[in-house]
Amino acid sequence: MIPRRGSVRRQVRVARPAAEVWALVGDPARLAEWFPGVTSVTVEGDHRRVATAAGVTFDEDLLTVDPLARRFQYRVTGGLFHEHLGTLDVLDLGDGTCLVVYATDADPATLALVVGGAAGAGIERARCILEGARPVGWGA
Amino acid sequence: MARRKILFVTTDQQRYDTLGCNGGTLARTPVVDGLAAAGIRYERAVPQSVVCMPSRSTMLTGQHPTTHGVWMNGVPLPSDAPSVAAVLRDAGYRTALVGKAHFEPFLDPFLRFPENALARSGTVPVGGPHRGFDHLELATHGPVGPLHYARWLASEHPDAISGFYRVLDAAMQVNAEGGGDTGAPQVGVNPIERGLYHTDWVAERTIAWLDGLAADDDWFCWMSFPDPHHPWDPPQSEVGRVDWREVPLPAGYPEQASERERILDTKPRHWRLWYDGKLVSNYEAPAQWVPATLTPDQVREVNARNAVECELIDEALGRVLARIAERGWADDVDVVFTSDHGELQGDFGLLFKGPYHVDALMRLPLVWRPAPSAGVAPAVVTRPVGLVDLAPTFCAVAGLEPPPFLEGRRLPVHDADATDRGFDRVLTEWDSELFGTDVHVRTLTRDRWVVTTYLPGTCHDGSEGELYDLVEDPLQRVNRFDDPALRSLRDDLVADLRDHLLRPRVPRLEVEAPV
């Protein structure tokens, strides 16, 4: 059977220092710069509202914004999600590059794949922006 | 060969035996039957994948899934993938795709994919053609989503929306809810007026596009019907065409559970695991539905509704052909009719599709009616051909040299032509990785045999296989993969299969959505 809960992980290596990468992807207010199809972002305290080009709105609780660990976690509340946890880590590889890992856990599992797929395209787009490359991929 | 116009007609998930010209008795399909009588009917047309996105990508690119990279549903075809539509357009053809595209995922809340975003701006892609098409008007199986048909229905006939079967359930999985008279999954009672249903919409939008062309335009139109793919919810006014109570059980459906289970147990274990509801390897099969619960009456009702949908398609095609004749093009249009893959439709006690490489899913309707002006004699081709051979055929109809990216060859026009040009074998692939379950299948159709091998995965260790004699065992009930009497033949077929496997695209493309 297809499980109720799904977990999807995407990663990309970025040829820029971890601190620089974190400054972009770790800032909850800068999501629209790199996540495909996001048209507006509003951050108020530990709450974020994200609107997409399809007219869908996600209300999110910001759970972890840790610049030392370079970990960002959030939870989509309501809507079609029974449960959600998004985790983005920027891991310093010690050679002037870093690894960005974006994990999406969700019930229903289908939404983990939908959001996780977009997140994969998002971190690839962030790589292109940070490395000065032409953005590629869907929604670029 | 002179340059001719091309009407490429596809359906979704239609079996070979649903057409009268192929021996079908449930649906009346006089239009396609007439095309077959006047053209070439293929008795062994095989898809390169038995799910939508990889198979449709093969039709467009003329490449196997291994090459174009769409290895399962949810993997978008790269935006720079080759396209036969682009080749034709570059040669001066007007190009359109009306109906179901599905080269990009449907579930797209971020509206990342051009197919999903297009309807907001019209029918002509902003910034130039999309995958070689000047004009796209898109639809899928229901009234929900961002595509043209759904937006039109929401705008012009919002009351019709609620009558459709709800394809996804609250958990965003393909709905297992039963309907109709028998409670069969994905069967619904749809009170929609016939003229508002997507089959007629596809035909009407095709006619509208054709009406906008100049008489001397060369054109390539891909008219792509979303039916008879589930859900089976055709307009209720038409359901009475085929009384399910009078539908005979299909030959592929063993009525006794013990017999079904005995047959399934001779096949690799993912067959029985799905039947018992213990494994789902394809998102498009309702995850909460257990095939072992399928009743004979449900099989009858699904087949009846499928037949109704096939009849509606046939009639819609007839209207388009009539309009083509009114435009004075009848002698100069090639018509190709096929489907992206088949439907189990009760065979072995199963519905829908999955990693099951048997005739239900792999034997397709394929008819090529060359333009009468071409003077091609009617024929029946028994040698195996593939959907990968369509794009080269379109190039040939247009009088173009086949571009080097194509992996198939123009379709043979009779068996001697097929023999002369070595139409001996066809490959079919399956790969799926869905929430921890992976299945990988490679199949060769050659001569009278179908051999299938499995790569290591969740429920296979790589040693499993299937071997069927299509002549002696047309229902593929006797798996002879481990038959000592056929060991030499099996080894030869497996070696042939492995010799012809293509080099996988690197890096492998990501799954970006479930479907």
Interface residues (C-beta under 8 A of the other chain):
Chain A: M1 I2 P3 R4 G6 R10 F35 P36 G37 V38 T52 A53 A54 V56 L80 P108 A109 T110 L111 L113 V114 G117 A118 G120 A121 W138 G139
Chain B: G74 P76 S79 E104 P105 L107 D108 P109 F110 L111 R112 F113 N116 A117 P146 L168 A171 M172 Q173 G277 K278 L279 V280 Y283 A287 Q288 L434 F435 G436 E510 V511 E512 A513 P514
